[in-house]
Amino acid sequence: MKTKTLTLLMIFALAISTIPLTIYPVLAADVTTEITVTKLANDGTTIIDQVTVTVQEMMADSPELPVYGDGVTHYYFQGPTFDSENMWDESETVNIDSRDYGACKGTDVKDLCEKLSTGGAAPGDEIKIKAVDGMSKNFAYEDVYTPEPEQGKLVVTWYTADTADGITGYVTDGAYETGMRLIFFAETTNPDGKHVFGAWDMHETLAEEYWHYYYDGSTLWPSSSGLSVKWVSDIIIYSSEDVPETPDWPITLTGATTYTMNQTEFDAGVESHPETWFDVPGGAEFWRGIPLWRLVGCVDDAVHHGEGAFNDALAAAGYEVKVIGFDGYSTTLASADVARNDDMIVANSLDAEELPSEYYPLRLVGPGLTSGQKVGMIKEIQLVGLPEPENSDSLTATANVSLASVGIDVDRDNIDYGDVVAGRNSSVETVIITNTGNIECDVTMEVDSADVIAQDFYEQSLYIDGVLYDIDKVIARIAVEGLWFAATQLQVPASWTANLGTQEATFIFWAEAS
């Protein structure tokens, strides 16, 4: 053993000039009565989570924060031996009596870390114990979560009795003058039966970068007592977790299709279908947004827009609507509860202002929700377990186009949309309309079918330039000798079961002077 000691001494002599030394000023400090636990992202600055725990919570001896220490067993550290032949003192008997920190009671650092809502530390993390005067010590995850018996639990103590300095009492009454203090509850004892976390224990249980030395101007002396941080105020976890994603637009709607919605589109939807709510009747908080069911209707089947977009049959069949925040928090709602329910609102404003950062960009609110269902910082809305449309048979849609127009010409006399499956879209068929008159004209279109069901089919399925057919809507304003390319498409509702097979109708284009 002597040979090993001499070898270590040689290493220390060579390393003295390269070991950075931090000199902490001696400051007057008050006892601490609360600890703030902070988890930082892997950039070392971004706060992922934070919680403050009071000494009253620690003293309550709850299942989450059990009390360690019996108020009888004394715990010791070790100062420098000042003996070059026995720097590490494997017996742990030299210079310990002055480091008798008393019969302590306190709370495990690990349990304090686990108070964070996002969970505590993880393997590979580093944990800093910081004092109110700025002094701090860092430890590896293993030192806090899976300590060796020679080290014992790292305990922030708020009570002690009969210390070497004659201190007895709690931090709450000011008697524990150096509290709250970090104490290592070593499970093993020295030959005298004392629970000592000595220099040799430090050497054997901690990684070298966490060892503490006392420097007397010429020699670095191992001293475990320097790890006993006084006036503990903070526990900081340096985690390997990535910096959290910043809540922002766009949001994602996922169901039968996936749709990425930007802020401009959402705001336009609110203007078309606004819904409002005072969270307290007559109260100050006024929320405004769009009903959740309308967003669901964008992706529950192939019909994305219009009053017929929401598929009532699928909602009745049953699926789940999951609203997810950027922070990972989510709520899941039954489709039957969401269906055409204006009491579930996806809000984009509060008191006529953009949502504050804790809710931005969107928050789920409304009288139809419990407090736990009001998800903020919405990132995605998912439809989970969406049923397949009951009708999956194919149909052939044929449009035999004839013209009755004044002052216009159409480049084709028929459209065959081919086979279209209910719940799906046909190809886009373009009709080129030419103004053959001598004045600018407005063009409208009429669907005319001798069959009532076919008439209903086209009125529900035909889209012109992305807009559902409307007999009264002007589809184009064309200058003299001008052209208009009208994009027509069938977007067959998933619920269409009225009649399968060929559906025929005539498209009549009408022109009137603008």
N, C-alpha and C positions, 0 to 999 in steps of 0.2 A: 504493500500500500504506500510505503514511503516513496518508492520510485515514481509512482503515479503522481504523487503530490509534487515532487520536484519538477516533473514534466509540465504540469499545469502552471507552476510558477514561472517557468521559462516562457510559456505562451503569453502570460499576462504581462511580463516585462516587455515583450516585443510589441504588444498591442496597446500599451498605455498612450502612445502618441496619437493613435487613430480613433480611440473611443470618444465619441462626442459626450460632453458633459453639460448638463443643464443645471443651472443654479437657480433655485426658486427663492424669491424674496420671502422673508419672514413677515407675514401679515397677520393682523388681528382678524380673527374670524369668529363668527357666531356658530353655535351648533346648528345643524340642519334638521329640518323636520319634514322634508318631502324630497323625493327623487324624481327627476324627469328622465324617462327612458326614451331614447331616440334611435330609430333605425335609418341609416343612410344608404343610398344607392351606391353602385360601384364607382361613381364619379367622386365619392367622398364628401359631397356637399348637399345633394338633393335629399330632402327628407321624405322617406317613404311612409313612416308612421311615427307617432309620438304619443306618450301618455305620461301623466304625472301621478305618482302614488304617494299618499300622505303616510306619515308614521302611524297615524291612528288606524289606517287600513292594515298596515303591517302588524300592529300589535293585536288586531282582532283575532288572529290565529284562525283564519278561514282555510278551507280546503285548497284554495288557489294560492294563498300566502301563509303556509304554516310557519310557526315560530320554531327556530332552532336555538338550542342552548337551554340548560336546566337552571341557570343562575347559581350553580355550585362549581361546575368544572371550569378551571382556569385555562386560558389559552395563551401561549407564549410565541414570540418571535425571537430572533437572535441577532444581536449586534455584531460588529466586527471583533475578531479574536485578537487582533494586533499581535499575532504570533505567526511569523513566516513559516514555521515548521508545522503549523496546524491551522492553516487559513480556512479550511472547510469544516473542520471539527465534526467528524462523523458521529461522535457521541452526543452532540447537541447539548453540551453542558456548560459551555463557556459563554459568558455575557448574555444570559437569558433572564436573570431575575429582574433586571431593570426594564425588560421587555415583557413583563407580566401584564397583559392588558385586561386581566380580570375575568370574573365569571360572567360571561356575556350572554345576551340574548339578541336575536336578530332575524333577518330575512335573507334567504338564499338569493344571490344575484341572478341565478337561472330563473327562479320563479318571477322575479321582477321583469326580466326580459320577456317572459311568456305572457305578460299582461298586455302586450301589444296586440291589437286586433288582427294584424296581418301575420301573427306568429313571431316567435323570438328569433334567436340566432340560428345559423345553419353551419354544418361542417365547412371549414375554410374561412369562416368569418373571424374577425378580431373584435375584441370587446374592451372598451376604454372605461376605466373607473376614474371619474374626475371630481376634484374637490372644488368647493366654492372659491378658494383662493387661487385656482388655476392649476395646481399640482395634479398630475394624473399618472396612471399606470395602465399599460395595455396587457391583455392576456389573450391566449388562443382560445378558440371555441372549446377545445377539450378540457382546458383548465377550469372552465365554468360549468360545462355540461356533464363531463365524465371525469371528475378529478380522481387522482390516485389517493389511496388511503393516507399516505404520508403527507399529502397536501390537505386533503379534506375539502369540504364545501367552502366556496367564497361567500362569506356572510356579511351583509351590511348590518352592523349592530347598533341598536338604539338603547340598550341597557347594558350596564356593567356594574360589577361590585368588587371592591377590594383590589384595585389595580396597584401596581408598584408606586403610582403617584398618589395613592390614597383616594381615588375617585370611586364613588358609589352613586348610582342614580340613573335616571332616564334623561333623554334629550328633551323630553316634553317639559321637564321642570328645570332644565338648564344645568343640572348637576353633572351630567355626562359631558364634560367640557370639550372633549375631543370627538364627540359623536356627531352625526353617525360615522362610524369607522369601519373600514374593511378589515375583517379578521378571517384568517384561515383556520377552520375548525379541523385541525389535524386529528385523525383517528388513532394514529400510533403515538407512542410515548417514548421518551428517552429512558436511560437506565434508572432515573429517579422517579419514573412514573408520571412525568409531566408531558402534557400535550403541546409539543413544541414543533412549530414549522421552522426548522433551522436552515442554515446555509446549505448543508448537505442535502436536505430535502428539496430545496430550491434547485440545486444542481441536478438532482435525479428526476424531478417531476416536471420542471418547466423547460421549454426550449431556451437556448442560450441567449437569444435576443431579449428575453424577459427577465434575465437575472439582474439583481440590483447590487451595486457596489457603493461602498463609502470611500471617498477619495480624501486622503489626508495631506495632499500636496506632493506626495512622492509614490504612494502605493494605492492600488485599488484593492480594497478589502471586501470580500463577499459579506453581505449583510441583508438578511431576509426582512428585517424590520422596516426597511425602506419601501416595502410593498404594501404596508399597512396604511392606506390612504385615510387621512382624517377629514372630517367635515364633508363627507361625500354628498354631492348634489346632483350628479348626472351619471348615467350609464349610457354609453354611445356604442351602438353596434355598427361596425363597418362591414356591410354585407356585400355579397357578390351579385345581388339582384340588379337588373338593368334599371336605368332611369325610367320611371313610369311614363307611359304615353300621355301626352298632353291632350286633354279633351278638346276636340274641335270637329269641325265639319270635314268631310261628309259623314252621314250615317249610312248603315247598310240594312236593307230589308231583305230577308231570306225566307223563301217559301217554295212554291212551285217554280218560281224564277228568283233571281237575285237582282236587286235594284240598288244602285248607289245614289242617294239623294243628297243634293247640295243644299246650302242654306237658301239660295234664291228660290229653288223649287219648293222647299218646305214653306217659306214665307208666303209664296203665292197660294199654296194650299190652304194656309190659315186664312188668307183674305177671302177665299172662295167658300170655305166651310168653317168659320170661326166658332169656337166654343169657349166660354169663360166660366170662372169659378172663384168665389170668395172662400178662402179656406176657413174663415170664421164668419158666420153671417153678419154682414155689416162691418166686417173687419177691414184692416188696412191692406192685407195681402191679396192682390187681385191677379189671378193667373189667366193667361190667354193662350190658346193653342188650337189643335185640331183633334177630334176624337180619334182614339187609338184604332178603332175599327176601320176607319178610312185608310189608314196606312196599311193595315192588314190586307185590305181589299186590293192593294196595288200588286200583291205577290201571291195571293191565295190561288189564283188560276191564271189563265192567259189574258184575261180582261183586266187592264191596268187602270183605266180611267172611267169616269162617268158614274152615274147613280147605280148602274148595274155591275159595277166592279166588284163589290163585296159579294161573295158566294155564300148565300144563306144555307144552302143544302150541305156544303162541306162543314160549315160551322156547327150545324145541327148534328152531323155525323160524329164530330168531335176531334179536336186536336188541341195542342197547347201553344199559347203565345208567350214566348220568353223575352222579357225586356232586360237588356244587359247594359251595365254602365262601364265606363272606361276603367274604373277601379276594380272591376270584377264582380261587383255586387249585382244581383239580378233578382227578378221575381217572375214567377210562372203563373199564368192565368188560363182558365178554361175558355175555349173558343165560344162556348154557349154564353158565358158571362160577358165576353167582349162584344158579341154580335150586336151591332147597331146600338151600342150603349154609349150615349153622349156623356155619361158620368165618369168615364175614364179618358182623361185628356192628356195628350202629349204637348206640354206647354213650352213655348219659346220666349215668353216674356212674363215679367212679374212687375206689377204696378207700372205697366207701359214702358218698362226698361228691359234691356237685354238681361238674361239671367245672370246672377252673380256666379263667381268661379266655382263655388261648391255644387252648382247645379248645371252649369253650361256644358254643352249647347242646348240640351233639352232635359226636361224632367217630367216624369209620369205623375200626374196629380188628379184630384177629383173626389167627389163624395162617394164614388163607388169603390174606393180603395181603402185599405188599412194603412197605417203609418209605415209598416214594414214593406208595403208594396210600392211605395212612392220612390221609384228609382230615379236618381239624378245622374248627370253626366252621361246621358244615353249614347251608346256607341252602336248598338245593333238591336234589331227586333227580329226574332226567329220564330217561324212557324214549325213546331216540332210534331211529328206524327201526322202530317197532313194526309188525309185520305186521297186516294185516286178518284177522279170523277167516276160516278156510277156508270155513265154512258161513255164507253170508249169505242163504239162502233164508228165506222167511217161513213161519210156521206159525200155525194158528188153535188157540187153547187155549180150550176150553169146559168149564166146570165145572157139571154138573147137580147142584145141591145138594138132598139130601133129609135129613130130620131123624130122629134117634132120640135124643130127649132126655128127661130127667127133670127137671121143675121149671123148665124154661127155655123161652123162645120166641124165635124168630129172625124178623126182619122181612122176609125174602125167601126164595124157594125155589129160586133159581138165580142163577148168576153167569156172564156171558159176558165173558171178558177180551179178546175180539176177536183181531185179528191181532197177533202178537208176533214180532219178528225175533230169531233166536238172537243172544245177546250183548247184548240190550236188555231194557228193563223194560216191563211192561204198565202200564196205568193202575191207580191204587189203587181197589179196590172195598171199600166199608165194609159190614160186617154188624153190625146192632144186635141185641144179645142182652139179653133181659129175664129177670130172675129172677122166675118166677111161683110159686115155692114159698113156704114160710113159714120158711125158714132160709137164712143166708148159704151160698153154694155156690162151689165151684171148678169152672171150666169147662176141659175139655180138648177137643182136636179130633183126629179120625182121618180120614185120606184113604183111601178104599176104591175100588179100581178092579179090574174083572175082567181088565184088560189089564196084563200085567207091565211093559211099557215105559211105559205111561201112569202106572202107579204110581211107577216110577222118576223119571219126568219131574216129577211134582208134589213128590216128596220132595226133589228137587234144586233146584226152582225156586220153591216156594211160601214166601213170607215173611209172617209175621203180626206186625203192629206192629214191623216192621223186623228180626225175628228169624226165622232159617230154621226151617221146620216141624220139630217134634219131637213125636212121638205122646205122649211121656211128660211134656211140659211143660205146666204150668197156664198157660193164656193169659189167664185173667181170674179175679178173685175178686169176686163181685157180692153186694152186700147185698140184703136182701129188698126187692122191688119196684124194685131198682136196675137201671140200664142199663149196658151196656158197648159201646163202639164199637170193633169189631175191624177194623183196616185190613189188608186182604189185598192182596198184589201178587205177580205172577210176575216173578222176576229170572232170565231164562233164561240158563244158561251159554253162553258163546260156543262152547264145544266140543260143544254138543249136536248130534249128527248121527244119533242112534239111530233116530228116526222123525219124519217131518214130517207136518203136517196136523193134524186134530182130535185132541185128547187129552182124554178124558172120565174123570171120577172123581166120586165122591160124598164130600161133606164131612159127617162125622157129629160133632155136638157132644154131649159127655157132661157131665152135671152130677153132682157129688158134694158132700155136706155138707162144709163147710170144717173 
